[in-house]
Amino acid sequence: MAEKLVKGARISGGQRDKLASDLKKQYEGGKSIRELATETGRSYGFIHRLLSESGVQLRGRGGATRGKARKKS
């Protein structure tokens, strides 16, 4: 589980690098950005930005997607 951070506290240097590395591992392990945001107490945007800066290949959105209508048999 990710370390709970003080909301709004500035994170920089080694602490930011370590957090980015930890979040990257968890995200690549299947956790969502929203789950990581909740666990760390940070915003969705902060987590998204940190993952992007870390070079993570972000997953597409989940849920139902529109596709071609199925042919009825």
C-alpha positions as CSV (number, residue, x, y, z in Angstrom):
1,M,0.0,0.0,0.0
2,A,1.3,3.5,-0.9
3,E,2.4,5.8,1.9
4,K,-0.3,8.4,2.9
5,L,1.0,11.8,2.1
6,V,0.1,15.2,3.6
7,K,-2.4,16.8,1.3
8,G,-0.9,19.7,-0.6
9,A,2.6,19.1,0.8
10,R,5.3,19.8,-1.8
11,I,7.1,16.6,-2.9
12,S,10.5,17.0,-4.6
13,G,13.9,15.5,-5.1
14,G,14.5,12.0,-3.8
15,Q,11.1,11.7,-2.2
16,R,9.3,12.5,-5.5
17,D,11.5,10.0,-7.3
18,K,10.8,7.2,-4.8
19,L,7.1,8.0,-4.9
20,A,7.1,7.9,-8.7
21,S,8.9,4.6,-8.7
22,D,6.5,3.0,-6.1
23,L,3.4,4.3,-8.0
24,K,4.8,3.1,-11.3
25,K,5.2,-0.5,-9.9
26,Q,1.7,-0.5,-8.4
27,Y,0.1,1.0,-11.6
28,E,1.9,-1.6,-13.8
29,G,0.7,-4.2,-11.3
30,G,-2.9,-3.4,-12.1
31,K,-4.0,-0.6,-9.7
32,S,-5.9,2.3,-11.2
33,I,-4.9,6.0,-11.0
34,R,-8.0,6.6,-8.8
35,E,-6.9,3.8,-6.4
36,L,-3.4,5.2,-6.1
37,A,-4.8,8.7,-5.5
38,T,-7.1,7.5,-2.8
39,E,-4.3,5.5,-1.1
40,T,-1.8,8.4,-1.1
41,G,-4.3,11.2,-0.4
42,R,-3.2,13.0,-3.6
43,S,-5.3,14.1,-6.5
44,Y,-5.9,12.1,-9.7
45,G,-4.1,14.8,-11.7
46,F,-1.0,14.6,-9.5
47,I,-0.8,10.8,-9.8
48,H,-1.5,11.0,-13.6
49,R,1.3,13.6,-14.0
50,L,3.8,11.7,-11.9
51,L,3.2,8.5,-13.8
52,S,3.5,10.3,-17.1
53,E,6.8,11.9,-16.0
54,S,8.0,8.4,-15.1
55,G,7.5,7.2,-18.6
56,V,4.6,4.9,-17.8
57,Q,2.5,3.7,-20.7
58,L,-1.0,4.7,-19.4
59,R,-3.9,2.3,-19.9
60,G,-7.0,3.3,-21.8
61,R,-10.2,4.0,-20.0
62,G,-12.2,0.9,-18.9
63,G,-15.9,0.2,-19.2
64,A,-18.2,-0.2,-22.1
65,T,-17.0,1.1,-25.4
66,R,-19.0,1.7,-28.5
67,G,-18.2,-0.6,-31.3
68,K,-19.9,-2.0,-34.4
69,A,-23.3,-3.3,-33.8
70,R,-23.4,-7.1,-33.7
71,K,-25.2,-8.9,-36.4
72,K,-28.2,-10.8,-35.2
73,S,-28.4,-14.5,-36.2
